Amino acid sequence: MIDPPSHPHRRRRWIRVTTVVLFGLVFGLVGPMAPASADPDDEGGTAELRDQLDKASRGYLDAQAALKRSKGKQQEQETKLETIEQDLVTHVEAVAEIGRSAYRTGRLGPMAALINSDSPDRFLERANALGMVAANQQRTIQGLEQTKAQAQETNAAIRTEVREQERQVAQMKARKDQAERALDVAARQQKAASANAARSGGSGSNTGGSGGKSASPTKRNSDGSYPTESCSVNDPTPANGCITPRNLHALQQAKAAGFTRYVSCYRSGGSGEHPKGRACDYAAAKNGFEGDATGGDRTYGNNLANYFIRNSDELAVLYVIWYRQIWLPSSGWKAYSGAGGDPSSDHTNHVHLSVY
């Protein structure tokens, strides 16, 4: 313990400062305590693996949004086609009536109708009437032809959207395969380097839990896609720096759902999503990043990971990493070979969230 100064004035000042500091520590006025251990360095795995996972998940979400848009357009075209088909029935009936009328009255030519006029006035009346009948019949026939053309165009538009949907489904599968190939390659590489580095865990680590509150959806463009965002808002966690508005939204929603333990987001160096402001690490333990989470801490991590997954569409989740596993929107839970044997890179002491 440091002895107080001998000078009376300095001693009184020392006592006041010491009292304020102790009071702050006891009642939380000085601020949150530092985490039990340092923030994780990165997301684990190689820069190439993280880049592949980022591209795969982004491509998958883009294709998913495009597929949804295409289905909406197809629905609009099908509704339009129903209206056109109803008009087509009306026009077909009108044209059919012209044919039936001609059959009943005989095909009296215009010249014969005019010759049979018994006066000049009657002649003009018949001429005018014949012109009107011809015009009406012509409009009816033209209406039928136009409606048929509209039906053909609408059917073609529907076929175009179906082809677009097939393309987007194929793109989603390709992105899913890309992510899984990247994980398989990383697993083989790590297995060659260390037979035990990527073992333990399992899908049972990520089941169960509460945190069932639904998240408010993040902002989207009018076409359903996610807007481009930069690291433009202040990081409210002790990491300081900046994060994207979408990442801040996910952080706020998680806290509103009851997940209020220590969080660190921005990193100034390294690769992955942290320097871009698109990722946060959520500690499983109350005091920060400790050793492997067990008991209630592991349950907290399970619940938090499942919360992000249940709300992946609302929060624009790219991937979640927890307890040697990674969740991807295309593939679900997969073994994560970014594990390095320590709680941080194994993600056994924190849940990592990356957003679009």
C-alpha positions in Angstrom: 0.0 0.0 0.0 1.3 3.5 -0.8 1.8 5.8 2.2 0.0 9.2 2.1 2.2 12.3 1.7 3.5 13.9 4.8 2.6 17.5 3.9 -0.9 18.3 5.5 -2.3 20.0 2.3 -1.1 17.2 0.0 -2.3 14.6 2.5 -5.8 16.0 2.5 -5.8 16.2 -1.3 -4.6 12.6 -1.5 -7.4 11.5 0.8 -10.0 13.2 -1.3 -8.7 11.6 -4.6 -8.4 8.2 -3.0 -11.9 8.4 -1.6 -13.4 9.4 -5.0 -11.6 6.5 -6.8 -12.7 4.0 -4.2 -16.3 5.3 -4.3 -16.3 5.0 -8.0 -14.9 1.5 -8.0 -17.5 0.4 -5.5 -20.5 2.0 -7.1 -19.5 1.7 -10.8 -18.8 5.4 -11.5 -15.4 4.9 -13.0 -16.9 2.7 -15.8 -17.0 -1.0 -16.7 -14.1 -3.2 -15.6 -11.8 -4.5 -18.2 -12.6 -8.0 -19.5 -11.0 -11.0 -17.7 -8.6 -11.5 -20.7 -7.7 -9.6 -23.8 -10.1 -9.3 -26.8 -9.7 -12.1 -29.3 -7.2 -11.2 -32.0 -9.4 -12.2 -35.0 -12.0 -14.7 -36.1 -9.6 -17.7 -36.3 -8.7 -19.5 -39.5 -6.7 -18.1 -42.4 -7.4 -14.9 -44.2 -8.2 -16.9 -47.3 -10.8 -18.9 -45.5 -12.5 -15.8 -44.0 -12.5 -14.2 -47.5 -14.1 -17.3 -49.0 -16.7 -17.4 -46.3 -17.5 -13.7 -46.7 -17.9 -14.0 -50.4 -19.9 -17.2 -50.2 -22.4 -15.8 -47.6 -22.7 -12.5 -49.3 -23.3 -14.1 -52.7 -25.9 -16.5 -51.1 -27.8 -13.6 -49.5 -27.7 -11.6 -52.7 -29.1 -14.5 -54.7 -31.7 -15.2 -52.0 -32.9 -11.6 -52.2 -33.0 -11.7 -56.0 -35.0 -14.9 -55.9 -37.5 -13.3 -53.6 -37.8 -10.3 -56.0 -38.3 -12.6 -59.0 -41.0 -14.5 -57.3 -42.8 -11.2 -56.5 -42.6 -10.2 -60.1 -43.9 -13.5 -61.3 -46.9 -13.1 -58.9 -47.6 -9.7 -60.4 -47.5 -11.1 -63.9 -49.8 -14.0 -63.0 -52.3 -11.6 -61.5 -52.1 -9.5 -64.7 -52.6 -12.6 -66.8 -55.8 -13.5 -64.9 -57.3 -10.1 -65.8 -56.2 -10.4 -69.4 -57.7 -13.8 -69.7 -61.0 -12.5 -68.4 -60.9 -9.7 -71.0 -60.0 -12.3 -73.7 -63.2 -14.2 -72.9 -65.2 -11.0 -73.3 -63.6 -10.2 -76.7 -64.0 -13.7 -78.0 -67.7 -13.6 -77.2 -68.1 -10.2 -78.9 -66.4 -11.5 -82.1 -68.5 -14.7 -81.9 -71.6 -12.6 -81.7 -70.6 -10.8 -84.9 -70.4 -14.1 -86.7 -73.8 -15.3 -85.3 -75.4 -12.1 -86.4 -74.1 -12.4 -89.9 -75.4 -16.0 -90.1 -78.9 -15.0 -89.0 -79.3 -12.0 -91.3 -77.4 -13.3 -94.2 -74.4 -11.6 -95.7 -76.2 -8.6 -97.2 -73.5 -6.5 -98.8 -73.2 -2.7 -98.2 -74.1 -1.9 -101.8 -77.3 -3.9 -101.7 -78.3 -2.2 -98.5 -77.8 1.2 -100.1 -79.6 0.3 -103.3 -82.7 -0.8 -101.4 -83.0 2.7 -99.8 -86.3 4.2 -100.7 -85.2 7.9 -100.3 -82.1 10.0 -100.2 -82.5 10.5 -96.5 -82.8 6.8 -96.0 -79.8 6.2 -98.1 -77.7 8.5 -95.9 -79.0 6.9 -92.7 -78.1 3.4 -94.0 -74.7 4.6 -95.1 -74.0 6.1 -91.7 -75.2 3.0 -89.9 -73.1 0.7 -92.0 -70.0 2.8 -91.2 -70.7 2.6 -87.5 -71.3 -1.2 -87.6 -68.1 -1.7 -89.5 -66.2 0.5 -87.1 -67.6 -1.3 -84.0 -66.8 -4.7 -85.5 -63.3 -3.5 -86.4 -62.7 -2.3 -82.8 -64.0 -5.6 -81.4 -61.7 -7.6 -83.6 -58.7 -5.3 -82.8 -59.5 -5.6 -79.1 -59.4 -9.4 -79.4 -56.0 -9.3 -81.2 -54.5 -6.8 -78.7 -55.7 -8.9 -75.7 -54.1 -12.1 -77.3 -50.9 -10.2 -77.8 -50.9 -9.0 -74.1 -51.5 -12.6 -73.0 -48.5 -13.8 -75.0 -46.3 -11.0 -73.6 -47.3 -11.7 -70.0 -46.7 -15.5 -70.5 -43.3 -14.6 -71.9 -42.6 -12.4 -68.8 -43.6 -15.2 -66.5 -41.3 -17.6 -68.3 -38.4 -15.1 -68.0 -39.0 -14.9 -64.2 -39.0 -18.7 -63.9 -35.7 -18.8 -65.7 -34.3 -16.1 -63.4 -35.5 -18.1 -60.3 -33.7 -21.2 -61.7 -30.6 -19.1 -62.1 -30.7 -17.7 -58.6 -31.3 -21.1 -57.1 -28.3 -22.4 -59.0 -26.3 -19.4 -57.7 -27.4 -20.1 -54.1 -26.2 -23.7 -54.5 -22.9 -22.6 -56.0 -22.3 -20.3 -53.0 -23.3 -23.0 -50.6 -20.8 -25.3 -52.3 -18.1 -22.6 -52.2 -18.5 -22.1 -48.5 -18.4 -25.9 -47.7 -15.4 -26.4 -50.0 -13.5 -23.7 -48.2 -14.3 -25.2 -44.8 -13.3 -28.7 -46.1 -10.0 -27.4 -47.5 -9.3 -25.6 -44.2 -10.1 -28.8 -42.3 -7.8 -30.9 -44.3 -5.0 -28.4 -44.0 -5.4 -28.1 -40.2 -5.7 -31.9 -39.8 -2.4 -32.3 -41.6 -0.8 -29.7 -39.2 -2.5 -30.9 -36.0 -4.7 -34.0 -35.6 -6.4 -32.6 -32.6 -6.9 -28.9 -33.4 -10.3 -29.2 -35.0 -11.8 -31.9 -32.8 -14.5 -31.9 -30.0 -17.6 -29.7 -30.1 -20.4 -31.0 -32.2 -23.9 -29.8 -33.2 -25.2 -30.6 -29.7 -23.2 -27.6 -28.5 -25.5 -25.2 -30.3 -29.0 -26.5 -29.3 -31.7 -25.4 -27.0 -32.0 -22.1 -25.1 -34.2 -19.2 -24.6 -33.7 -15.7 -26.1 -36.8 -16.3 -28.2 -37.5 -12.6 -28.7 -37.8 -11.6 -32.3 -35.5 -8.9 -33.6 -36.7 -5.8 -35.5 -35.7 -6.1 -39.1 -32.7 -4.1 -40.3 -33.1 -1.6 -43.1 -33.4 -2.8 -46.7 -33.6 -1.3 -50.1 -37.0 -1.1 -51.8 -36.1 -4.2 -53.9 -35.4 -6.2 -50.7 -31.6 -6.1 -50.9 -29.3 -4.7 -48.1 -27.9 -1.2 -48.7 -24.2 -0.8 -48.9 -22.8 0.5 -45.5 -19.4 1.6 -44.3 -17.8 1.8 -40.8 -19.6 5.1 -40.1 -21.0 5.0 -36.6 -19.3 5.0 -33.2 -18.6 1.6 -31.7 -20.4 1.8 -28.3 -18.3 -1.1 -26.9 -15.0 -0.6 -25.0 -13.2 -1.4 -28.3 -14.1 2.1 -29.5 -13.5 2.7 -33.2 -16.4 2.4 -35.7 -19.0 -0.1 -36.8 -21.6 -0.2 -39.5 -25.2 0.9 -38.8 -26.4 -2.7 -39.5 -23.9 -4.1 -37.0 -25.0 -1.5 -34.4 -28.6 -2.6 -35.0 -27.7 -6.3 -34.3 -25.9 -5.3 -31.1 -28.8 -3.2 -29.9 -31.3 -6.0 -30.7 -29.3 -8.6 -28.9 -29.1 -6.4 -25.8 -32.8 -5.7 -26.0 -33.3 -9.5 -26.0 -31.4 -9.8 -22.7 -27.9 -10.5 -23.9 -26.1 -7.8 -22.0 -22.7 -9.3 -21.2 -19.4 -7.9 -22.4 -19.1 -7.2 -26.1 -16.1 -6.0 -28.2 -16.6 -5.1 -31.9 -14.0 -3.0 -33.7 -10.4 -4.0 -34.4 -7.9 -1.7 -35.9 -5.7 -4.3 -37.5 -5.9 -7.8 -38.9 -8.2 -9.3 -41.5 -11.8 -10.4 -41.3 -14.9 -8.4 -40.5 -13.8 -6.6 -37.3 -11.6 -3.9 -39.0 -14.5 -3.3 -41.4 -16.9 -2.7 -38.5 -19.1 -5.6 -39.5 -18.4 -8.0 -36.6 -18.7 -8.2 -32.8 -17.5 -10.7 -30.2 -20.0 -11.5 -27.5 -18.4 -12.9 -24.3 -20.0 -15.9 -22.8 -18.8 -15.1 -19.3 -20.1 -12.2 -17.2 -16.7 -10.6 -16.7 -15.5 -10.9 -20.3 -13.3 -13.3 -22.3 -12.2 -16.1 -20.0 -11.5 -19.8 -20.6 -13.8 -22.4 -22.1 -17.4 -21.5 -21.3 -19.1 -24.1 -19.1 -22.3 -24.4 -17.2 -24.4 -21.2 -17.3 -21.9 -19.4 -19.4 -22.0 -22.0 -22.2 -25.9 -22.0 -22.0 -25.7 -18.2 -22.4 -23.5 -18.7 -25.5 -25.9 -21.3 -26.9 -28.9 -19.1 -26.4 -27.1 -16.1 -28.0 -25.9 -18.1 -31.0 -29.5 -19.4 -31.5 -30.9 -15.9 -31.2 -28.8 -14.7 -34.1 -29.7 -17.7 -36.2 -33.4 -17.4 -35.6 -33.2 -13.8 -36.6 -30.6 -14.2 -39.3 -32.9 -12.6 -42.0 -33.9 -9.7 -39.8 -30.3 -9.0 -38.8 -28.5 -9.8 -42.1 -26.3 -12.4 -40.6 -23.3 -13.5 -42.7 -22.2 -16.1 -40.2 -22.0 -17.0 -36.5 -19.0 -18.8 -34.9 -19.4 -20.6 -31.5 -17.6 -23.5 -29.8 -15.6 -24.7 -32.8 -18.5 -24.5 -35.2 -19.7 -22.0 -37.8 -23.3 -21.3 -38.9 -23.8 -20.2 -42.5 -27.1 -19.1 -44.0 -26.5 -21.5 -46.9 -25.4 -24.6 -44.9 -26.3 -24.3 -41.2 -23.8 -25.5 -38.6 -20.5 -26.8 -39.8 -17.3 -27.8 -38.0 -15.0 -24.7 -37.9 -11.4 -25.4 -38.6 -10.3 -22.0 -37.5 -9.9 -23.5 -34.1 -6.3 -23.1 -32.8 -6.5 -24.8 -29.4 -7.1 -21.7 -27.3 -10.5 -20.3 -26.1 -10.4 -17.3 -28.4 -9.6 -18.9 -31.7 -11.7 -21.9 -30.8 -14.6 -19.5 -30.0 -15.3 -21.4 -26.8 -15.4 -18.2 -24.7 -17.3 -15.9 -27.1 -19.9 -15.9 -29.9 -18.7 -14.2 -33.0 -21.2 -12.4 -35.2 -20.6 -11.1 -38.7 -23.3 -9.2 -40.6 -23.7 -8.3 -44.2 
